[in-house]
């Protein structure tokens, strides 16, 4: 689809080196607030002025004698390279579906791999602030949590998590001691909780009859949340939700997330699985709350660590947990709402 022709910047006296009149296209995000800057120094970071010439009419300078009249090069509004993001996204969905298609064991192995990769990503990001994560004990603890959950259920999950927390804390304190050891131990415990412990709820799901439906429901509800937030935010986003944490997230985007998540929940939970309509509505709203908190938590974490993405593992997406942050925090909610307790109550 052809991009709209950029508007010509107003002409006028221009001081050499002054970029007055150049607009910078802002990148968007799920639930984003469109923004632009009215003035930026020539050559400033993020401002790309196309050279004069007929090679690309969309980016041609309408007035070669006036550098300030050159329109800024347009950037993708989604804030990511879609030509790379779309194939990678399709690949992730394919891997998920294939791992659930026949037997649950391949999916359990996949959860273990995700837990290890997520821990590795957090370790790499934490090094930007000279915070050390003991990767070996954290990795062993991650494997233990996932394996115990599969073989022993929720009891094994809790016992393995508590044991892993004790081991990684002891290792951090013995290795460094003092306040440095306490900080490292805290980050180790956070990593175990945020990645393998939350992800292991997906393993609990596939232990029950038709549990693969719970996994797919979680993934689809999280996708509906992201899609609704993205579309409504791009079309209507004007009121930032948390400007100091995630400036591109808007209240209009959150409203879109609620609409899409409730509709998706009604289809998946009521029409497909036969649960009451009110449970579908409550679950849809709750998913938006947990997914939004998960997004904001990771945005705050990345801001504190001074990184844009957790890693560059997935082209066009960033890190693995840049895509899974809203899903892992939603897993316990869906398990509690539609798992064994809910089935026994209904």
Order of alpha helices (4+ residues) and beta strands (2+ residues): alpha-alpha-alpha-alpha-alpha-alpha-alpha-beta-beta-alpha-alpha-alpha-alpha
